[in-house]
Amino acid sequence: MTDSASSTTRPRRVALVVRRMPATLVLIALMIAAGVAGQGLWQPVTGQPWFDAVAYGLPALESGRWWTVVTGTFLVAHPLVYIPTLLSFAGMAFVELRRGSRVALLYFTIGQLFAIFATAAFLMVGQLLPWPWAIDLAGQLDVGPSGGTMACIAAAVGLLRAPWRQRGWLVVFTYAAVSLFLLGDLADVEHTFAILLVLALDRSFRIQRSTVREQRLLAFFAVLALGAIQVLTLLLPTDGPFGPTAPLDGPWLDAGIDTLVALIVATGLRRGRRWSWVLSIVWVGVNILVAALLVTAIALNIGQIESFYGDPDVALATSMLWIAFGVYLVAARRAFRVRRRKRFAGREPVSVDEVRRTIRAHGGGTLSWMATWDGMAYLRTSGGIVPFQERLGVAIALADPLGPPASIDESVREYVRECENQGLIPCFFSSSAVTRDATPEGWRSVVIADDTIVDLDGLEFTGKKWSAVRQALNRGERDGMTVRLTTLAAEPWGVRQQLRAISESWVGDKGLPEMRFTLGTLQEAEDSEVRLAIAIAPNGDVDGFLSWLPIYGEDGQVRGWTLDLMRRRDGGFGPVMEYLIGASARDFGAEGAQILSLSGAPLAHDTKPDDGVVAQLLGNLSHTLEPVYGFRSLHRFKKKFNPRYEPIYLLYRDEGDLPPIAAGLTRAFLPDATLRQFAGAGVDMLRKN
């Protein structure tokens, strides 16, 4: 798309969006008009002589000024409050775009009216008690649309897709609880009632409907929020249902221990550890006991309480938050069952020999033979086997599950469930579309590479598109080069030493060790089922070699080969890689193989502007790593063989998993790299970029 076409498209999109939210824009216009008419845009309306006649609240309703629920809605108390007030209409705009103008207006209108009347009713009862906070609020008036906009924000959160919906509710709940218990203004009470109304009507937040992982994440963020609140309440003045406090006047010991406990259990809750749940529940019980003792002391008018404990108001408020957290932990208790024990205990272990037999019996993909390499672990499922590596708390499944094709769906589900039960982050790396389609609802996928497939049936190196390969084969024949398809064990000691020297020379040129996981070494080439293609010069020197992994079909026969190692000797035959791949394709085709996979160069997939943020980040990472590993150069080289492309995916639950997955993959590919080597490679990349 040209720049001119793009510049004309953007205004059209903006106009389309504007036309789809007339109700929101009308309300914003009424707010601004009321601000101009009442001079509220440049001076506080609370000082105007007519303020009492237009503001809503319990005094206005008791005096019969029912119109104030309308007039007060379109005013704002202070000019500076206009900015957050107008921004809060974003929730209504989102609801209107997703559900239409009628639904958005209903949420706003009912939310605003319910917030005003429910708050008035609550304070009407509260003022009858010896409760200074309620008595004070019962005599106050308020203006603004925040009850309606808060209801729309809550409704907008309910429209988000999982897992962001649950996280959005956590933010909303945290805001409501903190503002009510620690600030305690009239508007904070109205916001709380508006949120409760939407929560009762919407039913989008149900603990039992969320995944185990979401329940753990909610507990993790909630306990961190509790720790932060404990610190802030000591440093800032608060005012709420339990009374006002001054800075640095709270219970330091209580807050310090609460914060320490929150930090101790946070990571354990995220991983579903049982001990973290038990400790959290115990500490909730301690907070209940402390709150009960404080209430008793206040009721008995024990005056010395502040001298040895500090201001009890903050402790009461934070204890209420801990109690609410405890209610959540009890409701989500089944998510916290992970105990320290052997991984996947109770399942029969899987041996490498069984993995080999499974691949031969049921076939596999182009990367399946990598499941037999050292460093792999296996999960036995009801119908197959999932090969994976556990790195830094991430379980990285390699390629597709092994076993009968009909078992893949169940294997994926069992693997995800078992990983989450063990407190691991599950993901699938270098998987095909078959596994992508089997992942649970809501999982994300991103193309990380393109598998380059060369079909061998009827392959002839004719025509212009095969000129580079044909020229390499012809030149090799003229120069007396020969290709030997063999195995490493079948080669004499002298040839094996040359292969090791070439490989070590290649590794020595890098700032980092030889990569592993989906990239093999000569150790993996020692497998008797792995074939080597060796280019021999007329003088007997090895000028280059390839290693090929078998691709089994469902009939137990090898239907193709996957390229793994590519190594060449400096100063040897120029087009040795083209020569070796071309000769391998010719000879494998003569043996009856159907395909050659030249593998997918990691991070070399060409991204488009509409591929999403994650894909764009991977593309940027590819450009950064290019000077060290040359992924994109390798991808361009493989185009000489005119392959067809099949996408290779990274499959993960949501974007929140990407940082630990990135760390886990880094360690999987470079298990032996040191911090010094990482730092040195980073300096080299900066120089070359």
C-alpha positions as CSV (number, residue, x, y, z in Angstrom):
1,M,0.0,0.0,0.0
2,T,1.4,3.4,-0.9
3,D,1.8,6.3,1.5
4,S,-1.0,8.3,-0.2
5,A,-3.4,5.4,-0.1
6,S,-2.6,4.8,3.6
7,S,-3.1,8.5,4.4
8,T,-6.5,8.5,2.8
9,T,-7.5,5.2,4.5
10,R,-6.8,6.4,8.1
11,P,-9.3,9.3,8.1
12,R,-12.0,6.9,6.7
13,R,-11.3,4.5,9.5
14,V,-11.5,7.3,12.1
15,A,-14.8,8.5,10.6
16,L,-16.2,5.0,10.7
17,V,-15.4,4.6,14.3
18,V,-16.9,8.0,15.2
19,R,-20.1,7.1,13.4
20,R,-20.4,3.9,15.5
21,M,-20.4,5.6,18.9
22,P,-22.9,8.5,18.7
23,A,-24.2,8.0,22.2
24,T,-20.8,8.5,23.8
25,L,-20.0,11.6,21.7
26,V,-23.4,13.1,22.6
27,L,-22.8,12.7,26.3
28,I,-19.3,14.1,26.0
29,A,-20.8,17.1,24.1
30,L,-23.4,17.6,26.8
31,M,-20.7,17.5,29.5
32,I,-18.7,20.2,27.7
33,A,-21.8,22.3,27.1
34,A,-22.7,22.1,30.7
35,G,-19.2,23.1,31.7
36,V,-19.4,26.2,29.5
37,A,-22.9,27.1,30.7
38,G,-22.0,26.6,34.3
39,Q,-18.5,28.0,34.0
40,G,-17.2,24.7,35.4
41,L,-14.5,24.5,32.7
42,W,-12.6,27.3,34.3
43,Q,-13.7,27.5,38.0
44,P,-15.0,25.0,40.6
45,V,-18.8,24.6,40.5
46,T,-18.8,23.7,44.3
47,G,-18.4,27.5,45.0
48,Q,-21.3,28.5,42.9
49,P,-24.5,29.7,44.7
50,W,-26.6,27.3,42.7
51,F,-24.5,24.2,43.5
52,D,-26.9,22.8,46.1
53,A,-29.8,23.1,43.7
54,V,-28.2,20.9,41.1
55,A,-25.9,18.5,43.0
56,Y,-27.2,15.0,44.0
57,G,-26.8,13.1,47.2
58,L,-28.7,12.1,50.3
59,P,-29.5,15.7,51.4
60,A,-30.9,16.5,47.9
61,L,-33.1,13.5,47.8
62,E,-34.4,14.0,51.4
63,S,-35.3,17.6,50.4
64,G,-37.2,16.4,47.3
65,R,-34.7,17.6,44.7
66,W,-35.1,14.5,42.5
67,W,-34.0,16.4,39.4
68,T,-30.5,16.6,40.7
69,V,-29.8,13.0,39.5
70,V,-29.9,14.5,36.0
71,T,-28.5,18.0,36.5
72,G,-25.6,16.8,38.7
73,T,-24.6,14.1,36.2
74,F,-23.4,16.6,33.6
75,L,-21.3,18.8,35.9
76,V,-17.8,18.3,37.2
77,A,-16.7,19.6,40.6
78,H,-13.3,21.1,39.5
79,P,-11.9,22.1,36.1
80,L,-8.9,19.7,36.5
81,V,-11.3,16.8,37.0
82,Y,-12.6,17.2,33.4
83,I,-9.6,15.4,32.0
84,P,-10.1,12.1,33.8
85,T,-13.9,12.4,33.5
86,L,-13.8,12.7,29.8
87,L,-11.2,9.9,29.5
88,S,-13.5,7.7,31.6
89,F,-16.0,7.7,28.7
90,A,-13.6,5.3,26.9
91,G,-15.3,2.4,28.6
92,M,-18.7,3.5,27.3
93,A,-17.2,4.0,23.8
94,F,-15.8,0.4,23.9
95,V,-19.2,-1.0,24.9
96,E,-20.9,1.0,22.2
97,L,-18.6,-0.2,19.5
98,R,-19.0,-3.8,20.7
99,R,-22.7,-3.9,21.7
100,G,-24.3,-0.8,20.2
101,S,-25.6,2.5,21.4
102,R,-28.7,1.2,23.1
103,V,-26.8,-1.2,25.4
104,A,-24.1,1.5,26.1
105,L,-26.8,4.0,27.1
106,L,-28.5,1.5,29.3
107,Y,-25.3,0.7,31.2
108,F,-24.5,4.3,31.7
109,T,-28.0,5.4,32.7
110,I,-28.8,2.5,35.0
111,G,-25.3,2.5,36.5
112,Q,-25.5,6.2,37.2
113,L,-28.9,6.1,38.8
114,F,-28.1,2.9,40.8
115,A,-24.9,4.4,42.1
116,I,-26.6,7.6,43.3
117,F,-29.7,5.9,44.9
118,A,-27.8,2.9,46.4
119,T,-25.2,5.2,48.0
120,A,-27.9,7.4,49.4
121,A,-29.7,4.4,50.9
122,F,-26.5,3.0,52.3
123,L,-25.6,6.3,54.0
124,M,-29.2,6.8,55.2
125,V,-28.8,3.7,57.3
126,G,-25.1,4.3,58.1
127,Q,-25.7,7.7,59.6
128,L,-28.0,6.1,62.2
129,L,-25.0,4.3,63.6
130,P,-22.1,5.7,65.7
131,W,-20.1,5.8,62.5
132,P,-18.4,9.2,61.9
133,W,-17.4,8.4,58.3
134,A,-20.9,7.5,57.2
135,I,-22.4,10.5,59.1
136,D,-20.0,12.9,57.4
137,L,-20.7,11.5,53.9
138,A,-24.4,11.5,54.5
139,G,-24.3,15.3,54.6
140,Q,-22.3,15.7,51.4
141,L,-23.4,16.4,47.8
142,D,-21.7,15.3,44.6
143,V,-21.7,15.9,40.9
144,G,-20.3,14.0,37.9
145,P,-21.1,11.0,35.7
146,S,-18.5,8.7,37.3
147,G,-21.2,6.2,38.5
148,G,-22.3,5.7,34.9
149,T,-18.8,5.7,33.4
150,M,-17.6,3.3,36.0
151,A,-20.4,0.9,35.2
152,C,-19.5,1.1,31.5
153,I,-15.8,0.5,32.4
154,A,-16.8,-2.6,34.3
155,A,-19.1,-3.7,31.4
156,A,-16.2,-3.1,29.0
157,V,-14.0,-5.4,31.1
158,G,-16.6,-8.1,30.8
159,L,-16.4,-7.9,27.0
160,L,-12.7,-8.6,26.9
161,R,-11.6,-12.0,25.9
162,A,-9.9,-14.4,28.3
163,P,-7.6,-14.1,30.0
164,W,-7.5,-10.3,29.9
165,R,-11.1,-10.2,31.2
166,Q,-10.1,-11.8,34.5
167,R,-7.1,-9.5,34.8
168,G,-9.3,-6.5,34.0
169,W,-11.6,-7.4,36.8
170,L,-8.7,-7.7,39.1
171,V,-7.7,-4.1,38.3
172,V,-11.3,-2.9,38.7
173,F,-11.7,-4.7,42.1
174,T,-8.3,-3.4,43.3
175,Y,-9.3,0.2,42.4
176,A,-12.6,-0.1,44.1
177,A,-11.3,-1.7,47.3
178,V,-8.3,0.7,47.7
179,S,-10.4,3.8,46.9
180,L,-13.2,2.8,49.2
181,F,-11.2,1.6,52.2
182,L,-8.3,4.1,52.0
183,L,-9.8,7.2,50.4
184,G,-13.5,6.8,51.2
185,D,-14.9,9.8,49.3
186,L,-18.6,9.9,48.3
187,A,-17.6,9.2,44.7
188,D,-15.7,6.1,45.8
189,V,-18.8,4.7,47.4
190,E,-20.8,5.4,44.2
191,H,-18.1,3.7,42.1
192,T,-18.2,0.6,44.3
193,F,-22.0,0.2,43.9
194,A,-21.8,0.7,40.1
195,I,-19.2,-2.1,39.9
196,L,-21.3,-4.4,42.1
197,L,-24.3,-3.8,39.9
198,V,-22.5,-4.7,36.7
199,L,-20.9,-7.7,38.4
200,A,-24.3,-9.0,39.5
201,L,-25.8,-8.5,36.0
202,D,-22.9,-9.3,33.7
203,R,-21.7,-12.6,35.4
204,S,-18.5,-12.4,33.2
205,F,-16.3,-12.8,36.3
206,R,-16.7,-16.3,37.7
207,I,-13.8,-17.8,39.5
208,Q,-14.8,-21.4,38.7
209,R,-14.9,-20.6,35.0
210,S,-11.4,-19.2,34.8
211,T,-8.5,-21.5,34.0
212,V,-6.1,-22.8,36.7
213,R,-3.4,-20.5,35.3
214,E,-5.7,-17.4,35.5
215,Q,-6.7,-18.2,39.1
216,R,-3.0,-18.4,40.0
217,L,-2.1,-15.2,38.2
218,L,-5.0,-13.3,39.9
219,A,-3.7,-14.5,43.3
220,F,-0.1,-13.5,42.3
221,F,-1.1,-9.9,41.3
222,A,-3.5,-9.5,44.2
223,V,-1.0,-10.4,46.8
224,L,1.6,-8.1,45.3
225,A,-1.0,-5.3,45.3
226,L,-1.7,-6.0,49.0
227,G,2.0,-5.6,49.7
228,A,2.2,-2.3,47.8
229,I,-0.9,-1.1,49.6
230,Q,0.6,-1.9,52.9
231,V,3.6,0.3,52.1
232,L,1.6,3.2,50.6
233,T,-0.8,3.4,53.6
234,L,2.2,4.1,55.8
235,L,3.6,6.8,53.6
236,L,0.4,8.6,52.6
237,P,-2.6,10.0,54.5
238,T,-5.8,7.9,54.2
239,D,-9.4,8.3,55.1
240,G,-12.1,5.7,54.8
241,P,-14.8,3.7,56.7
242,F,-12.3,3.1,59.6
243,G,-11.3,6.7,60.1
244,P,-8.5,9.0,59.0
245,T,-4.8,8.4,59.4
246,A,-1.7,10.6,59.1
247,P,1.5,9.7,57.2
248,L,4.0,7.6,59.1
249,D,1.5,7.0,61.8
250,G,0.4,3.5,61.0
251,P,1.3,0.1,62.5
252,W,4.9,-0.4,61.2
253,L,5.3,-3.9,62.5
254,D,2.0,-5.1,61.1
255,A,2.6,-3.5,57.7
256,G,6.2,-4.8,57.5
257,I,5.2,-8.4,58.3
258,D,2.2,-8.3,55.9
259,T,4.5,-7.0,53.1
260,L,7.1,-9.7,53.9
261,V,4.5,-12.4,53.8
262,A,3.2,-11.1,50.5
263,L,6.6,-11.2,48.9
264,I,7.3,-14.7,50.2
265,V,4.1,-16.3,48.9
266,A,3.8,-14.3,45.6
267,T,6.0,-16.6,43.3
268,G,4.6,-19.7,45.0
269,L,1.0,-18.6,44.3
270,R,1.9,-18.0,40.6
271,R,3.2,-21.5,40.4
272,G,0.3,-23.0,42.3
273,R,2.4,-24.2,45.2
274,R,0.3,-25.6,48.1
275,W,2.6,-24.3,50.8
276,S,2.1,-20.7,49.5
277,W,-1.7,-21.2,49.6
278,V,-1.6,-22.6,53.1
279,L,0.7,-19.8,54.4
280,S,-1.6,-17.2,52.8
281,I,-4.7,-18.7,54.4
282,V,-2.9,-18.8,57.8
283,W,-2.0,-15.1,57.4
284,V,-5.5,-14.2,56.4
285,G,-6.5,-15.9,59.7
286,V,-4.0,-13.7,61.6
287,N,-5.4,-10.6,60.0
288,I,-8.9,-11.7,61.0
289,L,-7.7,-12.1,64.6
290,V,-5.9,-8.8,64.6
291,A,-9.0,-7.0,63.2
292,A,-11.2,-8.7,65.9
293,L,-8.8,-7.6,68.7
294,L,-8.7,-4.1,67.4
295,V,-12.5,-3.8,67.2
296,T,-12.7,-5.2,70.7
297,A,-10.1,-2.7,72.0
298,I,-11.9,0.2,70.3
299,A,-15.3,-0.9,71.6
300,L,-13.9,-1.2,75.1
301,N,-12.2,2.2,74.7
302,I,-8.7,0.9,75.5
303,G,-6.8,4.2,75.1
304,Q,-3.3,2.7,75.2
305,I,-3.8,0.8,71.9
306,E,-2.2,3.6,69.8
307,S,0.8,3.8,72.0
308,F,2.0,0.3,71.4
309,Y,0.3,-0.5,68.0
310,G,0.0,2.7,66.1
311,D,-3.1,4.1,64.4
312,P,-5.5,1.0,64.1
313,D,-7.5,2.5,61.3
314,V,-5.0,1.4,58.6
315,A,-4.7,-2.0,60.1
316,L,-8.5,-2.5,60.0
317,A,-8.7,-1.3,56.4
318,T,-5.9,-3.6,55.2
319,S,-7.2,-6.5,57.2
320,M,-10.5,-6.2,55.2
321,L,-8.4,-6.4,52.0
322,W,-6.7,-9.5,53.3
323,I,-10.0,-11.1,54.2
324,A,-11.3,-10.4,50.7
325,F,-8.2,-12.0,49.4
326,G,-8.7,-15.0,51.6
327,V,-12.3,-15.4,50.3
328,Y,-10.8,-15.6,46.8
329,L,-8.1,-18.1,47.8
330,V,-10.8,-20.4,49.3
331,A,-12.9,-20.2,46.2
332,A,-9.9,-21.0,43.9
333,R,-8.3,-23.5,46.3
334,R,-8.1,-26.2,43.6
335,A,-5.6,-24.2,41.6
336,F,-3.0,-24.5,44.4
337,R,-2.2,-28.2,44.7
338,V,1.3,-28.3,43.4
339,R,3.7,-30.0,45.8
340,R,7.4,-30.6,45.4
341,R,7.7,-34.0,43.9
342,K,9.1,-35.8,40.9
343,R,7.7,-34.3,37.7
344,F,4.6,-36.0,36.4
345,A,4.7,-38.6,39.1
346,G,2.3,-41.5,38.6
347,R,2.8,-41.7,34.8
348,E,4.9,-44.5,33.4
349,P,8.3,-43.2,32.3
350,V,9.2,-43.0,28.6
351,S,12.5,-44.2,27.2
352,V,14.2,-43.0,24.1
353,D,13.9,-46.4,22.5
354,E,10.1,-46.2,22.9
355,V,10.1,-42.7,21.3
356,R,12.0,-44.2,18.3
357,R,9.5,-47.1,18.1
358,T,6.5,-44.7,18.3
359,I,7.9,-42.6,15.4
360,R,8.5,-45.6,13.3
361,A,5.1,-47.0,14.0
362,H,3.0,-43.9,13.6
363,G,5.2,-41.6,11.6
364,G,6.1,-38.0,12.4
365,G,6.8,-34.6,11.1
366,T,10.0,-33.1,9.8
367,L,11.3,-32.3,13.3
368,S,10.0,-35.4,15.1
369,W,13.4,-37.3,15.1
370,M,14.8,-34.4,17.2
371,A,12.7,-35.8,20.1
372,T,15.3,-38.6,20.4
373,W,18.1,-36.2,21.2
374,D,19.8,-35.9,24.6
375,G,18.2,-33.4,27.0
376,M,14.6,-34.2,26.1
377,A,12.0,-35.3,28.6
378,Y,8.7,-37.0,27.8
379,L,5.2,-37.0,29.0
380,R,3.2,-40.1,28.3
381,T,-0.4,-39.3,27.4
382,S,-3.4,-41.6,27.0
383,G,-2.7,-41.9,23.3
384,G,0.9,-40.8,22.6
385,I,4.0,-39.0,23.8
386,V,4.8,-35.3,24.2
387,P,8.6,-34.6,24.0
388,F,9.6,-31.4,25.8
389,Q,12.4,-29.6,27.7
390,E,11.9,-27.8,31.0
391,R,13.8,-24.6,31.2
392,L,13.4,-21.9,33.9
393,G,9.9,-23.0,34.8
394,V,8.7,-23.3,31.2
395,A,7.8,-26.6,29.6
396,I,8.7,-26.3,25.9
397,A,7.1,-29.0,23.8
398,L,9.1,-29.8,20.7
399,A,7.1,-29.9,17.4
400,D,4.0,-32.1,17.4
401,P,2.9,-34.8,19.9
402,L,4.0,-38.3,18.9
403,G,1.6,-41.1,18.3
404,P,-1.5,-41.8,16.2
405,P,-2.8,-38.7,14.4
406,A,-6.1,-39.2,16.2
407,S,-4.4,-38.8,19.6
408,I,-2.9,-35.4,19.0
409,D,-5.9,-33.4,20.4
410,E,-6.0,-35.4,23.6
411,S,-2.2,-35.3,24.0
412,V,-2.2,-31.5,23.7
413,R,-4.9,-31.2,26.4
414,E,-3.2,-33.6,28.8
415,Y,0.1,-31.9,28.4
416,V,-1.3,-28.5,29.1
417,R,-3.3,-29.7,32.1
418,E,-0.3,-31.6,33.6
419,C,2.1,-28.7,33.1
420,E,-0.3,-26.3,34.8
421,N,-0.9,-28.8,37.6
422,Q,2.9,-28.9,38.1
423,G,3.2,-25.1,38.1
424,L,4.9,-25.0,34.7
425,I,4.3,-22.6,31.8
426,P,3.3,-24.8,28.8
427,C,4.1,-23.9,25.2
428,F,4.7,-25.7,21.9
429,F,7.7,-24.7,19.8
430,S,8.2,-25.4,16.1
431,S,4.7,-27.0,15.8
432,S,2.6,-27.5,12.8
433,A,-1.0,-26.3,12.1
434,V,-2.3,-29.6,13.4
435,T,-1.1,-28.9,16.9
436,R,-2.1,-25.3,16.6
437,D,-5.7,-26.4,15.9
438,A,-5.6,-28.7,18.9
439,T,-4.6,-26.1,21.5
440,P,-7.3,-24.9,24.0
441,E,-9.6,-22.0,23.2
442,G,-7.9,-18.7,23.6
443,W,-4.3,-19.9,23.0
444,R,-2.2,-17.6,20.7
445,S,0.0,-18.6,17.8
446,V,2.8,-16.8,16.0
447,V,4.7,-18.0,12.9
448,I,8.4,-18.3,13.9
449,A,9.8,-19.9,10.8
450,D,8.8,-21.5,7.5
451,D,9.6,-25.1,6.9
452,T,11.2,-25.3,3.4
453,I,10.0,-28.5,1.7
454,V,11.4,-29.8,-1.6
455,D,9.2,-32.4,-3.3
456,L,11.4,-35.1,-4.8
457,D,8.8,-36.8,-7.0
458,G,9.8,-36.1,-10.6
459,L,12.5,-33.6,-9.5
460,E,14.8,-32.5,-12.3
461,F,17.2,-29.7,-12.2
462,T,16.1,-28.0,-15.4
463,G,15.1,-24.5,-16.2
464,K,16.4,-21.1,-15.1
465,K,15.1,-21.5,-11.5
466,W,17.5,-24.4,-10.9
467,S,20.5,-22.8,-12.6
468,A,22.5,-22.3,-9.3
469,V,22.0,-25.9,-8.2
470,R,22.7,-27.3,-11.7
471,Q,25.9,-25.2,-12.1
472,A,27.1,-26.4,-8.7
473,L,26.6,-30.1,-9.7
474,N,28.2,-29.6,-13.0
475,R,31.2,-27.7,-11.5
476,G,31.6,-30.4,-8.9
477,E,31.7,-33.1,-11.6
478,R,34.3,-31.1,-13.5
479,D,36.5,-30.5,-10.4
480,G,36.5,-34.1,-9.5
481,M,34.3,-33.7,-6.4
482,T,32.4,-36.7,-5.1
483,V,29.4,-37.0,-2.6
484,R,29.1,-39.9,-0.2
485,L,25.8,-40.7,1.5
486,T,26.8,-42.5,4.6
487,T,26.7,-42.6,8.4
488,L,29.2,-41.2,10.8
489,A,30.0,-44.6,12.3
490,A,30.7,-46.0,8.9
491,E,33.5,-43.5,8.1
492,P,37.1,-44.1,8.9
493,W,38.9,-42.3,11.8
494,G,40.6,-39.8,9.5
495,V,37.3,-38.6,7.9
496,R,35.6,-38.3,11.3
497,Q,38.5,-36.2,12.5
498,Q,38.1,-33.9,9.5
499,L,34.4,-33.5,10.2
500,R,35.1,-32.6,13.8
501,A,37.8,-30.1,12.8
502,I,35.4,-28.4,10.4
503,S,32.6,-28.3,13.0
504,E,34.9,-26.9,15.7
505,S,36.2,-24.3,13.4
506,W,32.7,-23.1,12.6
507,V,31.8,-23.0,16.3
508,G,35.0,-21.1,17.1
509,D,34.0,-18.2,14.8
510,K,30.9,-17.5,17.0
511,G,30.8,-15.5,20.2
512,L,28.4,-18.1,21.6
513,P,28.6,-21.9,21.9
514,E,27.0,-24.2,19.4
515,M,23.2,-23.9,19.6
516,R,21.2,-27.0,20.7
517,F,17.5,-27.9,21.1
518,T,16.3,-27.9,17.4
519,L,19.9,-27.5,16.1
520,G,22.0,-30.6,16.2
521,T,25.7,-31.3,16.6
522,L,28.0,-34.1,15.6
523,Q,26.9,-35.9,18.7
524,E,23.4,-36.2,17.3
525,A,24.9,-37.2,13.9
526,E,26.4,-40.4,15.5
527,D,22.8,-41.9,15.5
528,S,22.9,-44.8,13.1
529,E,19.6,-43.6,11.5
530,V,21.1,-40.2,10.7
531,R,22.6,-39.9,7.2
532,L,25.6,-37.8,6.3
533,A,26.3,-36.3,2.9
534,I,30.1,-35.7,2.6
535,A,31.8,-33.7,-0.1
536,I,35.2,-35.3,-0.9
537,A,37.8,-33.3,-2.9
538,P,40.1,-35.2,-5.3
539,N,42.9,-35.1,-2.8
540,G,40.7,-36.8,-0.2
541,D,40.0,-33.7,1.9
542,V,36.4,-33.2,3.2
543,D,35.2,-29.8,1.9
544,G,31.8,-29.9,3.6
545,F,29.1,-32.1,5.0
546,L,25.4,-32.3,5.8
547,S,23.5,-34.4,8.3
548,W,20.0,-35.6,7.4
549,L,17.4,-36.8,10.0
550,P,14.8,-39.4,8.9
551,I,11.1,-38.5,8.4
552,Y,9.0,-41.6,8.9
553,G,5.6,-42.2,7.4
554,E,2.7,-44.0,9.0
555,D,3.8,-47.2,7.2
556,G,7.1,-47.4,9.1
557,Q,9.1,-46.4,6.0
558,V,11.3,-43.4,5.7
559,R,9.4,-40.9,3.4
560,G,11.9,-38.1,3.6
561,W,14.9,-36.4,5.2
562,T,15.3,-33.2,7.3
563,L,18.5,-31.2,7.0
564,D,20.3,-30.5,10.3
565,L,24.0,-29.8,10.2
566,M,25.5,-27.7,7.4
567,R,29.3,-27.3,7.7
568,R,32.0,-26.3,5.2
569,R,35.8,-26.1,5.2
570,D,37.3,-22.6,4.6
571,G,39.1,-22.4,1.3
572,G,37.4,-25.6,-0.1
573,F,35.0,-26.1,-3.0
574,G,33.0,-22.9,-3.4
575,P,29.4,-23.9,-4.0
576,V,29.8,-26.9,-1.7
577,M,26.4,-26.5,0.1
578,E,24.5,-26.2,-3.2
579,Y,26.4,-29.2,-4.5
580,L,25.7,-31.3,-1.4
581,I,22.0,-30.5,-1.2
582,G,21.5,-31.0,-4.9
583,A,23.3,-34.3,-4.8
584,S,21.4,-35.4,-1.7
585,A,18.0,-34.6,-3.4
586,R,19.0,-36.6,-6.4
587,D,20.2,-39.6,-4.5
588,F,17.4,-39.6,-1.9
589,G,14.9,-39.3,-4.7
590,A,16.4,-42.4,-6.4
591,E,16.0,-44.3,-3.1
592,G,12.3,-43.5,-3.1
593,A,12.1,-40.6,-0.7
594,Q,9.2,-38.2,-1.3
595,I,10.4,-35.0,0.3
596,L,13.4,-33.1,1.7
597,S,13.0,-30.6,4.5
598,L,15.6,-28.0,4.5
599,S,14.3,-27.0,7.9
600,G,13.1,-23.6,9.0
601,A,15.6,-20.9,9.7
602,P,14.6,-19.7,13.2
603,L,13.2,-16.1,13.3
604,A,13.5,-15.8,9.5
605,H,9.8,-15.6,8.7
606,D,9.0,-12.4,6.7
607,T,6.5,-10.4,8.8
608,K,3.8,-8.1,7.5
609,P,2.5,-4.9,9.2
610,D,-0.8,-6.7,10.1
611,D,0.9,-9.8,11.6
612,G,0.7,-8.4,15.1
613,V,3.0,-7.0,17.8
614,V,4.6,-10.3,18.7
615,A,5.5,-11.1,15.1
616,Q,7.0,-7.7,14.6
617,L,9.1,-8.1,17.8
618,L,10.4,-11.5,16.5
619,G,11.2,-9.8,13.2
620,N,13.2,-7.1,15.0
621,L,15.0,-9.8,17.0
622,S,15.9,-11.6,13.8
623,H,17.5,-8.5,12.4
624,T,19.5,-8.0,15.6
625,L,20.8,-11.6,15.7
626,E,21.6,-11.7,12.0
627,P,25.2,-10.7,12.3
628,V,25.9,-13.6,14.7
629,Y,23.8,-16.5,13.4
630,G,22.7,-15.4,9.9
631,F,19.2,-16.8,10.1
632,R,17.9,-14.6,7.3
633,S,20.9,-15.3,5.1
634,L,20.3,-19.0,5.5
635,H,16.6,-18.5,4.6
636,R,17.6,-16.7,1.4
637,F,20.1,-19.5,0.5
638,K,17.4,-22.1,0.8
639,K,15.3,-20.3,-1.8
640,K,17.7,-21.5,-4.4
641,F,16.0,-24.9,-4.1
642,N,12.6,-23.6,-5.0
643,P,10.8,-25.1,-1.9
644,R,7.3,-24.8,-0.9
645,Y,6.7,-23.4,2.6
646,E,4.8,-24.7,5.6
647,P,4.5,-22.4,8.6
648,I,6.1,-23.4,11.9
649,Y,4.4,-22.0,15.0
650,L,5.1,-21.0,18.6
651,L,2.0,-21.8,20.6
652,Y,1.4,-20.1,23.9
653,R,-1.4,-19.2,26.3
654,D,-1.2,-15.4,26.0
655,E,1.2,-12.6,25.8
656,G,1.9,-12.7,29.6
657,D,3.8,-15.9,29.0
658,L,6.2,-14.5,26.4
659,P,8.9,-13.1,28.7
660,P,9.5,-16.5,30.6
661,I,9.1,-18.4,27.3
662,A,11.8,-16.2,25.7
663,A,14.1,-16.8,28.7
664,G,13.4,-20.6,28.6
665,L,14.0,-20.8,24.8
666,T,17.3,-18.9,25.2
667,R,18.5,-21.4,27.7
668,A,17.2,-24.3,25.6
669,F,19.1,-23.2,22.6
670,L,22.2,-22.1,24.5
671,P,22.3,-24.3,27.6
672,D,26.0,-24.0,28.2
673,A,26.4,-20.2,27.4
674,T,27.8,-18.1,30.2
675,L,26.8,-14.5,31.1
676,R,30.2,-13.4,29.8
677,Q,29.5,-15.0,26.4
678,F,26.1,-13.4,26.2
679,A,27.6,-10.0,27.0
680,G,30.4,-10.5,24.4
681,A,27.9,-11.6,21.7
682,G,25.8,-8.5,22.5
683,V,28.8,-6.2,22.0
684,D,29.6,-8.0,18.7
685,M,26.1,-7.5,17.5
686,L,26.1,-3.8,18.3
687,R,29.4,-3.4,16.4
688,K,28.1,-5.3,13.3
689,N,24.8,-3.4,13.4
